[in-house]
Amino acid sequence: MLVSRWCCFFVLMLCRALPTHAETAGSATATLDVYISEYPPFCYTENGVAKGMAVETVEEIMRTVGESYPIQSTPWKRGLYYLANRPNAALFTVTRTEQRESLYKWVGPVAISNLVFFAAKDSNVQINNMDDARVVSRIGTVQGYSAEKLLQRQGFANLVSSPGSEQFNPGNLVRGYLDLWVTVDVVGVFTARLQGIDPGLMKIVYVIQEQPKYIAFSKEVPDSVIQTWQDALDEMKRDGRMQRITQKWLGER
């Protein structure tokens, strides 16, 4: 009889310790792993703290929806790996392209910018169309970035793709190691400043296209979460909060 009572007690305690079906189902969506890749002024780290226009935007979204998740910096390729292999991952900023459309879920845009070719200020390179850019010797870009993929799809064979981030490209451009640097306009200026390089030593020689920037989520994140975040962002645009954040970081556009 005593053994039977102990067996019943053990089973009861075990049942209490195990999660219910609802708890198990909900655990996959209870939190988000939020990542940035270094891409100033949209997102970067300073003394281990995430900063930037998109960082402030995402933090304001989380405040609006009553959520709070740490924002972690990770190399770009690893961030894309997390999106593909972790069920609750979010990465920003990501350019929303036709090739990426079905890979992720999207909230945004959190910024609108232009993809451009920079040249050194004293360069004689003139770019009137994309064909002109094909004949220069070296165009700086970053492995896995949408700019690199865009030019690769167009058959460019003169790309010098850095791993990880843009940080070395402004220096390589002004020192003559690159003929052009393909990047987003405001990213180029801000990255140069962070590297101690006067942006006045560079010039935009061609605007390739407009590029809206988004928050990308892994496909397993519920649609309800995506809609909640999108609604919060839309509200920020209506009530002026988004405009104030943009003005703070980018000034008049």
Buried (B, 14 or more C-beta within 10 A) or exposed (E): EEEEEEEEEEEEEEEEEEEEEEEEEEEEBEEBBBBBBBBBBBBBBEEEEBBBBBBBBBBBBBEBBEBEBEBBBBBBBEBBBBBEEBEBBBBBBBBBEEEBEEBBBBBBBBBEBBBBBBBBEEBEBEBEEBEBBBEBEBBBBBBBBBBBBBBEEEEBEBBBBBEBBBBBBBBBBBEEEBBBBBBBBBBBBBBBBBBEBEBEBBBBBBEBEEBBBBBBBBEEBEEEBBEBBBBBBEBBEEEEBBEEBBEEBBEEE
